[in-house]
Amino acid sequence: MQALPYVVVMQEGIAGVYELYWTAFEKFRQYPQVETLEDNNAFCTFLRNILDEHAVVIPSLTLGLSLASPYLDPDQLDTFMRRMLVSRISRRVLAEHHIALSNAFSKRAAGNDHVGIIYTDLSVKESVKKCAKLLRENLPQEDGGSKEAWPEIVIDGHLDTKFAYLREHLEYIVFELLKNAIQATIALHGKDANLPSIRVTIVAGEDDIGMRISDQGGGLITPQIKSPSDLFSFSHIRNASRLEDSRLGNLRSASTHPKGMRATVEEQVRRWQEERLHRHAADNPEMEAGVGPHPKLGIGLPMSNIFATYFGGSIEMVSLDGWGEPPSSAVEDQMTIHFRATGTDVYLRLPKLGTNLEGIEL
């Protein structure tokens, strides 16, 4: 961070993140040696406080780098952002794993299916079903949710696949990919009596697992997005929406909100549920000020990509020009000849932890 140009470091949010990291380093440097279980309990409390303090890092960094986008080459910006977020994930994984192990030891109750935060027998099918159910029950209507029109989620392939992985990471990735597929399908086919299904295919390899999520929601290429990989970028040159006023405003709200953003499924669902309560509450100052609990930050796909590649996995998105059925509105308007259907395939590959040497970035 110290090597960044001065104009970048002075952008809103960047200096605050630098101060957070410097303060945390000093706290760790001065922390006394842990020698007893009581010392470790105090250390776990210390770790939880640090994690809470750093909950604002993701929106603050994203805000600062979005504002700095005109002053940085896209490759340089994305490389820096990736290194910062990977480093953040590493610290959180270590801290949360230590806390989880300490809690298990103090209660003398080891989990049958997990060690710390690593789930040793994680069912891919059940994770997909869980995410689909949460989206069906909680996705707000303005984000594509609908009680009437909803695409069927079809799961096929190696349905008994289980592997060792961080459940929080897997479910965040699947949740975001399914959410995007559902939103696109409803946006294009929402007036149809029967929406095209979204197909999730699971494949178990020797050292990794693969998933393909296929939809018929219109593809990924737009006037603003020239390549699917641009959706992972934090640069406005590759993704013009990074500098939209509404998105910058939401990032400001999230970076000053006490809860910040931890990038978990539980957090996003809780915010949707809180938003429903806020809407029905009279004289709600947060909603009137435009800082309710559900800001659109536009970092779901970039975070999913970083989570996927953290242990050496990958995400690849492909627009399939000519795949899929046209929406009924195009047929009714006799526009079928001019309408070219487009679908999307997303390929997710994740390593089975413990079966090979994971290429973790630090």
BELPE-V346176 format. One record per helix or strand of 3 or more residues. SS is the DSSP state (~ for helix, > for strand). FROM is the first residue (numbers start at 1). TO is the last residue. If there is no record, write none. Layout:
BEGIN
<<SS & FROM & TO> <SS & FROM & TO>>
END
This chain:
BEGIN
<<~ & 6 & 9> <~ & 14 & 30> <~ & 37 & 71> <~ & 74 & 107> <> & 118 & 123> <~ & 124 & 138> <~ & 141 & 143> <> & 153 & 157> <> & 162 & 166> <~ & 167 & 189> <> & 198 & 204> <> & 208 & 215> <~ & 228 & 232> <~ & 240 & 243> <~ & 245 & 256> <~ & 265 & 279> <~ & 285 & 288> <~ & 300 & 310> <> & 314 & 321> <~ & 328 & 332> <> & 342 & 351>>
END
